[in-house]
Amino acid sequence: MAESLFENFQGSPDAWIVILAEPWEEVVFEGGREAWQVIDVAWLSIKGF
């Protein structure tokens, strides 16, 4: 599985960027050195992983 790159995501205090897992799905990270790479982001919320 390829890694996910999140770059230059610029939310704000009133407009967050939100990444949510599906509540009925199982989230599995396998292998590799990293699952996600986050570069230069602001006001980002990742939930359910």
N, C-alpha and C positions, 0 to 999 in steps of 0.2 A: 504494500500500500504506500502511496506517495505521501509525503508530509504535506501539511497545509501551511501556507504562508499568508499571514494577515499583515499587510503593510499599508501605512498611511491611512488608517481608519481614524477619522477625526470626528467623534461625537461632540457633545457639549453637555454642560450640567443639566440642561432642560431637554436634551435629545440624545440619550444614551444609545449606543449600538449594542444590541443584545443578541447573543447566540445561545439558543436553547436546544437541549436534547429533547427528542420526542419522549414524552413521559411513559409510553407503552413499549419503547424499544430498549434493548440492552446495548450499552456503549462499551466497546472493547478496543483497547489500544494494544497492538501487537508489534513486537520487533522494532528494529531501528534505534537510533540514538535519541530521537525526539519525535513527539507527535505533532506539535504545533510550533511554529516560529512566529513571534509577534515583534514587529519592528515599527517604531514611531506611531503608536496608537494613543488615543485619548478618549476617556469615557467609554470604555468597552467592558461589558459584563458577559461572562461565560458561565452558564448554569446547567446543572444536571449531568455533568460529565465526571 
